[in-house]
């Protein structure tokens, strides 16, 4: 994936190696200024309030001390913010917005922590692992149905990287379009669950027009001040790589999910 990241005074910008090279020309000053201004301040609130007493003064003091004294390399590495939409595998009408905070491990692997919002009160919903097409091709055939493709998410404009300039976002999306994700949600705040109750659920990404609830996209776009349809038009020239037939298995009626009562469900027909 060859992604390069660097921090700016206004936040964190993620650029591909190709874009970094392009910044060496006469436009470098303009683009750098835009990067410094990009911060994505439009916060999305959490869906639920967790039960419990407010944090005590001593807890706050401990938290403040830890902030000053402790290093957090794994957390500090989560410097790529992506916003998109998921649905429960086998239940495509149960959809939610997902805020991904990701770390680029190497050229072929990204790991993301997923929250139900982008503010300090956000609840940790789950995780997503992202691999390149080359790595995905090496996976056992029995493993591939757990993963989803990102081609439609990228080209439709559903997947966005809030707070970075359009040119930088476009280069990032060109790197992500051919990747695959494996996503588990453990806290179902979209169901108004105030605690992480029930079984973890395997999630999928959308693969065609007409699947995502347009109200979800509209609400997200209005909050962030973006236009997904314009992004769709701008990304039309991003090549759509072929999708491994092992991914997005729900489209072929093969659904793998953990039922609420426990155990593993295989091969169920996906609801329409």
C-alpha positions in Angstrom: 0.0 0.0 0.0 3.1 2.2 0.4 1.3 4.8 2.6 3.3 7.6 4.2 1.9 9.5 7.1 3.0 12.6 8.9 1.5 14.9 11.6 0.6 18.5 11.1 -0.3 21.3 13.5 -4.0 20.9 12.6 -4.2 17.1 12.7 -2.8 14.1 10.8 -2.7 14.0 7.1 -2.3 10.7 5.2 -0.6 10.7 1.8 0.6 8.0 -0.6 4.2 8.0 -1.7 3.0 9.2 -5.1 1.4 12.3 -3.6 4.4 13.0 -1.5 6.5 13.1 -4.7 4.0 15.4 -6.4 4.4 17.9 -3.5 7.9 18.7 -4.6 6.7 20.8 -7.5 5.8 24.5 -7.4 2.4 23.9 -5.7 3.9 22.5 -2.5 3.3 25.6 -0.6 -0.5 25.7 -1.4 -1.0 22.0 -0.6 1.0 22.2 2.6 -1.1 25.2 3.8 -4.2 23.2 3.1 -2.9 20.2 5.1 -2.2 22.5 8.1 -5.7 23.7 8.0 -7.3 20.3 7.7 -8.6 19.0 11.0 -12.1 17.5 10.5 -13.8 19.3 13.5 -17.3 18.1 12.8 -17.8 15.6 15.7 -20.3 12.8 15.6 -21.9 12.0 19.0 -22.1 8.5 20.4 -25.3 6.6 20.0 -25.7 5.6 23.6 -24.8 6.7 27.2 -23.0 4.0 29.2 -24.4 3.5 32.7 -22.3 4.3 35.7 -21.3 7.1 38.1 -19.3 10.1 36.7 -15.6 9.7 37.0 -14.3 10.9 40.4 -11.7 13.6 41.0 -9.1 11.0 41.8 -9.8 9.1 38.6 -9.4 12.3 36.7 -6.1 13.0 38.4 -4.9 9.5 37.6 -6.0 10.0 34.0 -4.2 13.3 33.7 -1.0 11.8 35.2 -1.1 8.9 32.9 -1.5 11.2 29.9 1.7 13.0 30.9 3.8 10.1 32.0 2.8 7.1 29.9 3.8 6.4 26.3 1.0 5.0 24.1 2.7 3.9 20.8 -0.1 1.6 19.6 -2.7 4.4 20.2 -0.6 7.1 18.7 -0.2 4.9 15.5 -4.0 5.2 14.9 -3.5 8.2 12.7 -5.7 7.5 9.7 -9.4 8.4 10.1 -11.9 6.9 7.7 -15.7 7.2 7.8 -18.0 4.7 6.2 -20.9 2.3 6.7 -21.3 -1.3 7.7 -24.2 -3.8 7.9 -24.6 -7.1 9.8 -23.6 -10.0 7.7 -26.9 -11.7 6.7 -29.0 -8.7 7.7 -28.2 -6.0 5.1 -31.0 -3.7 6.3 -29.3 -3.3 9.7 -26.8 -0.6 8.9 -24.8 2.0 10.8 -22.1 4.6 10.3 -18.6 3.5 11.4 -15.7 5.7 12.4 -12.4 4.0 11.7 -9.2 5.0 13.4 -6.4 3.0 11.7 -2.7 2.2 11.9 -0.7 1.3 8.7 1.4 -1.7 9.8 3.1 -2.1 6.5 2.5 -2.0 2.8 -0.1 -4.8 2.9 -1.8 -4.6 6.4 -3.8 -2.0 8.2 -5.6 -2.4 11.5 -8.5 -0.2 12.6 -10.4 0.5 15.8 -14.0 1.3 15.1 -16.2 3.7 17.1 -19.8 4.8 16.9 -18.8 8.5 16.9 -15.9 10.8 16.6 -16.0 12.6 19.9 -14.5 11.8 23.3 -17.7 10.0 24.3 -17.5 7.6 21.4 -18.0 3.9 22.1 -15.6 1.3 20.8 -17.8 -0.8 18.5 -15.2 -3.2 17.1 -12.2 -3.7 14.9 -11.4 -4.1 11.2 -8.4 -5.6 9.6 -7.5 -4.6 6.1 -5.2 -6.5 3.7 -4.0 -5.9 0.2 -5.3 -8.0 -2.7 -1.9 -9.8 -2.9 -2.3 -11.0 0.7 -6.0 -11.8 0.4 -5.2 -14.1 -2.5 -3.1 -16.2 -0.2 -5.8 -16.8 2.3 -7.5 -20.2 2.6 -10.8 -20.4 0.7 -12.6 -21.2 4.0 -11.4 -17.8 5.4 -12.3 -15.6 2.5 -16.1 -15.5 3.1 -15.4 -13.5 6.3 -14.0 -10.6 4.3 -15.5 -7.9 2.2 -14.2 -5.9 -0.8 -13.8 -2.1 -0.8 -14.3 -1.3 -4.5 -17.8 0.0 -4.2 -17.2 1.8 -0.9 -14.4 3.8 -2.5 -15.9 4.4 -6.0 -19.3 5.3 -4.7 -18.0 8.0 -2.4 -19.3 6.2 0.7 -15.8 5.8 2.2 -14.2 9.2 3.1 -11.2 10.5 5.0 -12.5 13.6 6.8 -10.3 16.6 7.2 -7.7 16.1 4.4 -7.7 17.8 1.0 -9.4 16.2 -1.9 -6.2 15.4 -3.7 -4.7 13.6 -0.7 -8.0 11.8 -0.1 -8.1 10.6 -3.7 -4.6 9.2 -3.5 -5.5 7.4 -0.3 -8.6 5.9 -1.9 -6.6 4.7 -4.9 -4.6 2.7 -2.4 -7.6 1.3 -0.6 -9.9 0.4 -3.6 -8.3 -3.0 -4.1 -8.1 -4.0 -0.4 -10.3 -6.3 1.7 -11.6 -5.9 5.2 -12.6 -8.3 8.0 -14.8 -6.6 10.5 -16.2 -7.6 13.9 -18.5 -5.4 16.0 -18.7 -6.1 19.7 -20.8 -3.2 21.0 -24.0 -2.8 19.1 -24.8 0.8 20.0 -26.9 1.1 16.8 -29.4 -1.2 18.6 -29.4 1.2 21.6 -27.4 -1.2 23.7 -25.8 0.8 26.5 -23.3 -1.9 27.2 -21.5 -4.4 25.0 -24.1 -7.1 25.3 -24.7 -10.1 23.0 -22.4 -12.0 20.6 -19.8 -10.3 18.4 -21.2 -9.8 14.9 -19.5 -10.1 11.6 -20.0 -7.0 9.5 -19.9 -6.4 5.7 -19.5 -3.4 3.4 -21.8 -2.4 0.5 -21.1 -3.7 -2.9 -23.7 -2.0 -5.2 -26.0 1.0 -5.6 -29.3 0.9 -3.7 -28.0 -1.1 -0.7 -27.1 1.7 1.8 -29.8 3.7 3.4 -29.5 7.1 1.7 -30.6 8.8 4.9 -27.5 7.6 6.6 -25.3 9.0 3.9 -27.1 12.3 3.8 -26.9 12.8 7.6 -23.1 12.0 7.5 -22.5 14.3 4.5 -24.4 17.2 6.1 -22.5 16.8 9.4 -19.1 16.7 7.7 -19.9 19.3 5.0 -19.1 16.9 2.1 -20.9 15.7 -1.0 -20.6 11.9 -1.5 -22.1 12.2 -5.0 -19.4 14.7 -6.0 -16.7 12.4 -4.6 -18.3 9.6 -6.6 -17.9 11.6 -9.8 -14.3 12.6 -8.9 -13.4 9.0 -8.3 -14.9 7.6 -11.5 -11.4 7.4 -13.0 -10.1 5.3 -10.2 -9.7 1.9 -11.7 -12.0 -0.8 -10.3 -9.9 -3.9 -9.8 -11.4 -7.4 -10.2 -12.8 -8.7 -6.9 -11.7 -12.1 -5.6 -14.7 -14.5 -5.8 -14.1 -15.6 -2.3 -15.0 -12.2 -0.8 -18.5 -10.8 -0.3 -19.9 -14.3 0.1 -23.2 -13.0 1.4 -24.1 -12.0 -2.1 -24.0 -15.7 -3.1 -26.2 -16.7 -0.2 -23.3 -17.9 2.0 -23.7 -16.1 5.3 -21.4 -16.7 8.3 -22.6 -15.2 11.6 -22.6 -15.7 15.3 -26.2 -16.1 16.4 -27.3 -14.3 19.6 -27.6 -17.6 21.4 -24.0 -18.7 20.7 -22.6 -21.1 18.2 -21.8 -20.5 14.5 -24.3 -20.2 11.7 -23.0 -21.2 8.2 -24.6 -21.1 4.8 -27.9 -19.3 5.6 -29.5 -17.4 2.9 -29.0 -13.7 3.1 -32.2 -11.7 3.5 -33.1 -9.5 0.6 
